[in-house]
Amino acid sequence: MHGVRGSLLALGIGLWCVGLQLLPFASAVVVNNTMPFFKMLFAKVLLGEKVGKERWLASLGGFIGCLIVVWCALIETRASKPSEPVKDDVAEEAVA
């Protein structure tokens, strides 16, 4: 059991490092902050743990906050990409 736990921990750390290479740091941290929601969800589904309404509401509120931050970062990333240059057919015909 400890070997499985250690292996999963090593896998998680490795995937965190890969995520840092693929995402901006702030986005990777926000994705990491969704972990309590998923831990609680999986504990309920897989382990049959009892989770109170207060915990669901608090966790859902934090998860929605993370979604808002990721959504804003996604919009900002799309807006900051340079648009493709407009093709000027008249200038190309004049050169040819």
C-alpha positions in Angstrom: 0.0 0.0 0.0 2.8 2.4 0.8 4.5 1.6 -2.5 1.3 2.5 -4.4 0.9 5.7 -2.4 4.6 6.7 -3.1 4.2 5.9 -6.8 1.1 8.0 -7.1 2.9 10.8 -5.3 5.8 10.6 -7.7 3.5 10.6 -10.6 1.6 13.6 -9.3 4.8 15.6 -8.8 6.0 14.6 -12.3 2.7 15.7 -13.9 2.8 19.0 -11.9 6.2 19.7 -13.4 4.9 18.9 -16.9 1.9 21.2 -16.3 4.3 24.0 -15.3 6.0 23.6 -18.7 2.7 23.7 -20.6 0.8 26.4 -18.7 1.6 29.8 -17.3 2.4 29.5 -13.6 -0.8 31.3 -12.4 -3.0 28.9 -14.5 -1.2 25.9 -13.1 -1.7 27.1 -9.6 -5.4 27.7 -10.2 -5.8 24.2 -11.6 -4.0 22.9 -8.5 -6.4 24.7 -6.3 -9.3 22.6 -7.7 -7.8 19.6 -6.0 -9.9 19.8 -2.8 -13.1 19.7 -4.8 -12.0 16.6 -6.7 -10.7 14.9 -3.5 -14.1 15.4 -1.9 -16.0 14.3 -4.9 -13.9 11.1 -5.3 -14.1 10.4 -1.5 -17.9 10.5 -1.8 -18.1 8.4 -5.0 -15.3 5.9 -4.4 -15.1 5.6 -0.7 -18.7 6.4 0.3 -17.7 9.2 2.7 -20.4 11.4 4.1 -20.0 15.0 3.0 -22.1 17.8 4.5 -24.0 20.5 2.6 -21.6 23.2 4.0 -18.6 21.4 2.6 -20.2 21.0 -0.8 -21.2 24.7 -0.9 -17.7 25.9 0.2 -15.9 23.5 -2.2 -18.3 24.4 -5.1 -17.7 28.1 -4.5 -14.0 27.7 -4.6 -14.3 25.5 -7.7 -16.4 28.2 -9.5 -13.8 30.8 -8.5 -11.1 28.7 -10.1 -13.2 28.4 -13.2 -13.6 32.1 -13.4 -9.9 32.7 -13.2 -9.1 30.0 -15.8 -11.8 31.5 -18.1 -10.4 35.0 -17.8 -6.9 33.7 -18.5 -8.1 31.9 -21.5 -9.9 35.0 -22.9 -6.7 37.0 -22.3 -4.6 34.5 -24.0 -6.8 34.4 -27.1 -6.9 38.2 -27.2 -3.2 38.6 -26.9 -2.4 36.3 -29.9 -1.6 38.4 -32.9 -4.1 38.2 -35.7 -3.0 37.0 -39.1 -1.9 39.8 -41.4 -4.5 41.0 -44.0 -3.5 39.9 -47.4 -3.2 42.8 -49.7 -3.9 41.6 -53.3 -3.4 45.0 -54.8 0.1 45.3 -53.5 1.0 41.8 -54.7 -0.3 42.4 -58.2 1.7 45.7 -58.4 4.9 43.8 -57.6 4.2 41.0 -60.0 
